[in-house]
Structure formats: C-alpha cells, structure tokens
Amino acid sequence: MVQKNFEDLRNDFIAQVPTGEGPDITVGAHDWLGALVAAGVVNTVDLGETADDFEQVAVDAFTYDGQALRPSLRHRGDRPHPER
C-alpha cells in the first residue's frame, strides 16, 4: 500500500495508468469521474443482474454519459435493513 497526499491522487493516477505503473485501485471523489473519463483511465462496468443489489444513488454517482463506470463500495448487503 502506498499513501499519498489526497490532492495528488487524481493527477498521479491519470499520469501513471497509461504507463502501466499506476495503482491497481485508487480511492477518489465521484466528481473526479469526468476527468478520469476524459483521460481514458476508467472502464465501463456491466452490473447486469447485480444492478438491483446496489443503492440507486451509488449507481448514479458513478454513471457518466449513461455508462456505469464502477459501482460504489457500499452494497445493500453491507448495511442493516430497517424492515428486517
């Protein structure tokens, strides 16, 4: 694991991914998505039958131009349900 200054994460990720030297995974704000798409450093994700397992707000947060780019880490199964 490498720790970085949060302000450097997005630009470092954009610069490093095309070289093959970038991280396997990174954490950032959902409003970075436009810049990451423009730089070509994210891929689409087909949620398929699992789409209903995620809160819609999570799917919406990582949807850009109608394409799901990655699901949120918060999965419905990870929290208690009041109806249970």
Helices and strands as residue ranges (DSSP letters): H 6-16, G 17-19, G 30-32, H 33-39, G 48-53, H 56-61, E 63-64, E 67-68, G 76-78
